[in-house]
Amino acid sequence: MRLWSLDPALLDRQGLTACWREALLAQAVLLGRTKGYTAHPQLDRFRAHPEPVTAVGAYLHAVRAAAAEHGYRFDADRVHRPADERTLSTERIPVTSGQLDHEWQHLLRKLAVRSPEHHAALVAAGTTPAAHPLFVVVPGAVAAWERAT
């Protein structure tokens, strides 16, 4: 499971699709609708949020919006929380600058192989890693829950 801390606008088609699917799985775990992945470390930061299901809803709505910018249609009805003021203004989750940089390098390595055109466009534009709208960047190292990639 990879719940990117990066802005979903940085992802390619495969990345957006996988991110949507894996965030829906995270939502199912947080709602108690699945037995698998319940101890996955990427869920820790959502569980620590005062409203975990609302937070994952905000995460999903941002992924859906990024996908729509590329002409993809992800079903908003699959998100447990509506895209209302409560969901979209939910408390942001801290992500360290080290974690964001780690994910950025990981994404660039993946894109170089599976989507060289997308990789080249990001590099040529001098793109720097922006955080997903749910996250706020704070100074720090790679998160303790991150698995070596």
For each residue, the residues with C-beta under 8 A, 3 or more apart:
1: 22 25 26 37 40 42 43
2: 18 19 22 42
3: 19 22 23 26 42 43 46 59
4: 8 11 15 19 103 107 132
5: 95 99 100 103 131 132 135
6: 10 11 100 103 104 107 129 130 131 132
7: 10 66 129 130 131 132 133
8: 4 11 15 16 19 62 63 65 66 67 132
9: 66 69 130
10: 6 7 107 122 127 129 130
11: 4 6 8 15 16 19 66 107
12: 15 16 111 114 115 118
13: 16 17 70 72 115
14: 17 18 114 115
15: 4 8 11 12 18 19 107 110 111 115
16: 8 11 12 13 19 20 63 66 67 70 72
17: 13 14 20 21 67 72
18: 2 14 15 21 22
19: 2 3 4 8 11 15 16 22 23 63
20: 16 17 23 24 60 63 64 67 74
21: 17 18 24 25
22: 1 2 3 18 19 25 26
23: 3 19 20 26 27 56 59 60 63
24: 20 21 27 28 60 78
25: 1 21 22 28 29 34 37
26: 1 3 22 23 29 30 37 40 42 43 46 56 59
27: 23 24 30 31 53 56 57 60 79 80
28: 24 25 31 33 34
29: 25 26 32 33 34 36 37 38 40 43
30: 26 27 43 46 47 52 53 56
31: 27 28 53 80
32: 29
33: 28 29
34: 25 28 29 37 38
35: 38
36: 29
37: 1 25 26 29 34 40 43
38: 29 34 35 43
39:
40: 1 26 29 37 43
41: 44 145 146 147
42: 1 2 3 26 45 145
43: 1 3 26 29 30 37 38 40 46 47
44: 41 47 48 145
45: 42 48 49 93 95 143 145
46: 3 26 30 43 49 52 55 56 59 93
47: 30 43 44 52
48: 44 45 93
49: 45 46 52 54 55 90 91 93
50: 91
51: 54 55 90 91
52: 30 46 47 49 55 56
53: 27 30 31 56 57 80 81
54: 49 51 57 58 81 86 87 90
55: 46 49 51 52 58 59 90 91 93 134
56: 23 26 27 30 46 52 53 59 60 80
57: 27 53 54 60 61 79 80 81 82 87 90
58: 54 55 61 62 81 87 88 90 133 134
59: 3 23 26 46 55 56 62 63 132 134
60: 20 23 24 27 56 57 63 64 78 79
61: 57 58 64 65 76 79 83 87 88
62: 8 58 59 65 66 132 133 134
63: 8 16 19 20 23 59 60 66 67 74
64: 20 60 61 67 68 74 76 79
65: 8 61 62 68 69
66: 7 8 9 11 16 62 63 69 70
67: 8 16 17 20 63 64 70 72 73 74
68: 64 65 71 72 73 74
69: 9 65 66
70: 13 16 66 67
71: 68
72: 13 16 17 67 68
73: 67 68
74: 20 63 64 67 68 78
75: 78
76: 61 64 79 83
77:
78: 24 60 74 75
79: 27 57 60 61 64 76 82 83
80: 27 31 53 56 57
81: 53 54 57 58 84 86 87
82: 57 79 87
83: 61 76 79 87 88
84: 81 87 88
85: 88 89
86: 54 81 89 90
87: 54 57 58 61 81 82 83 84 90
88: 58 61 83 84 85
89: 85 86
90: 49 51 54 55 57 58 86 87 134
91: 49 50 51 55
92: 134 135 136
93: 45 46 48 49 55 134 135 136
94: 135 136 137 138
95: 5 45 99 100 131 132 135 136 137 138 143
96: 99 100 137 138 139 140 141 142 143
97: 100 101 137 138 139 140
98: 101 102 140 141 142 143
99: 5 95 96 102 103 140 141 142 143 146
100: 5 6 95 96 97 103 104 129 131 137
101: 97 98 104 105 129
102: 98 99 105 106 142 146 149
103: 4 5 6 99 100 106 107 129
104: 6 100 101 107 108 129
105: 101 102 108 109
106: 102 103 109 110 149
107: 4 6 10 11 15 103 104 110 111
108: 104 105 111 112 119 122 123
109: 105 106 112 113
110: 15 106 107 113 114
111: 12 15 107 108 114 115 116 118 119 122
112: 108 109 116 119
113: 109 110 116
114: 12 14 110 111
115: 12 13 14 15 111 118 119
116: 111 112 113 119 120
117: 120 121
118: 12 111 115 121 122
119: 108 111 112 115 116 122 123
120: 116 117 123 124
121: 117 118 124 125
122: 10 108 111 118 119 125 127
123: 108 119 120 126 127
124: 120 121
125: 121 122
126: 123
127: 10 122 123
128:
129: 6 7 10 100 101 103 104
130: 6 7 9 10
131: 5 6 7 95 100 135 136 137
132: 4 5 6 7 8 59 62 95 135
133: 7 58 62
134: 55 58 59 62 90 92 93
135: 5 92 93 94 95 131 132
136: 92 93 94 95 131
137: 94 95 96 97 100 131
138: 94 95 96 97
139: 96 97
140: 96 97 98 99
141: 96 98 99
142: 96 98 99 102 146
143: 45 95 96 98 99 146
144:
145: 41 42 44 45
146: 41 99 102 142 143 149
147: 41
148:
149: 102 106 146
